[in-house]
Amino acid sequence: MKANTYYLNACTIIFYFILLLYSSVVFSQAKGIILKDKKTEEIEFLKENKRIKVFTIDGTNYTGRFKIIDDNTIMIDGINIPLDSIMKIKRRSVTSAIIETTFYVYGGIIVVACIVAVAIDPLFLIVIPVSFPFIGAAILVPGLENGHKLKRWTYSIGINEPTPD
């Protein structure tokens, strides 16, 4: 009989522990960068710790996971960036970075192999155009990511609030 009581008490404690963890996840609010379209009032939210690429007014760009320092500053790779100095924000996923690098490598391997093969037979120069689609795709991949320019979007730091439907 005592074993059943201990089992029931243990199950009750585990249930409350899981409930406590679940409620903290459900009711926690994620901070991030709120991007608001000036024309359509559309709102996009970039959660903290996502990979982004930031172009600043002084011409430098930073890529990496961002952390929020305060209501006007984010940090990427240990560098503090004020929101008012940002000219453009782009999402920069790890997948697109890997795909871009892969296409550059494949295109480069084809070009190098053709140049080495030219020593054997100059006719191998006609194979070099095969590398163009790989290199072209590597150039286009970053351009396909969604950019948010300052002239069209406003940047602020806040929490993600559900939009009414």
Number of C-alpha atoms within 10 A of each C-alpha: 5 7 8 9 10 11 11 12 12 11 12 12 12 12 11 11 12 12 12 11 10 11 11 11 10 8 8 9 12 13 18 22 24 20 22 18 18 13 8 9 11 10 14 15 19 20 19 17 15 15 18 20 19 24 18 18 12 9 8 9 14 17 16 18 16 26 20 20 13 11 13 13 16 20 18 19 11 9 10 14 19 15 17 14 14 19 19 19 23 19 19 20 16 13 9 16 13 11 15 20 16 15 20 18 16 15 23 17 13 18 19 13 15 21 17 14 15 14 10 10 11 12 11 15 15 10 14 16 12 12 19 15 12 20 19 14 16 23 15 12 15 18 11 9 13 11 17 20 17 17 10 13 23 18 22 17 22 17 17 17 11 6 6 4 3
